Amino acid sequence: MTPTRQLHPSHPKHELEWVNRQKSYKCDGCKEGGFGPRYRCDRCDYDLHEACMFPKSPTTHDFFKERSFKFFDRPQGNGERYCDACGRDIEGFVYHCKEANLDFHPCCVNLTRVIKVGVTEFRICEEEAPSKCCYCEKKNLGKDTKGRSYASTCENSYYLHVACVTKMIAENSKKDYFRSGDGDNENCLVLKNRVPDRRLSLNRSSKGGKKSRFWKIAEIVLSTLTAILFGNPTPVIINVLLLALNP
């Protein structure tokens, strides 16, 4: 059972307590965003993702199963470092593979190669996506920006950069486009039914049809990635139920 109160080497003065506050925060370990449950010291305004509070070192990653990653409290190597999953800068806690020169944010370690929703799968692209991301409408993130993308296996494939998901989360969480779950799921972060972000290039206005169906699936995938990247993995199960309730 995960403890509710515990000291952490990064904050030795006071114990950090598990709290579930349905608002965004910045993790003082990895310096990335978070939402909802976290370990916190109210006295010092100090927060940690659960993944940062309880690192597993060494560990492996689903993207590079043959590699071993060690946990560090600061970026390793010289120069700027970026996460090989989401493409964002490494500024704090990190999982690093010295042999392959790879880095992952602690929450990004939980990303998987495949996200399956019903018969549709989103698979991580091993190389550059062959088509444009349905959020930024670009194939590449730029010369100085790395990171992976997910591709759907439906008839008309859609692509989504992991980095764009983190950007979408950061922008939309400030605009209150996310909410906590309802009823028994009140501790879960889910995507609101209507996200007024026109840059997501999917035809949500049409009722019925393949695109309308795909948007429902895309909402679940986005919410799943949101949960993983923001350190709150509980909604993965909830979102599968949402799809069943909205055929």
Helices and strands as residue ranges (DSSP letters): E 5-8, E 11-26, E 33-41, E 46-48, H 50-53, E 59-61, E 64-72, E 94-97, E 102-104, G 108-110, E 114-117, E 120-124, E 149-152, E 159-161, H 162-174, E 178-180, G 183-185, E 189-191, H 209-229, H 235-245
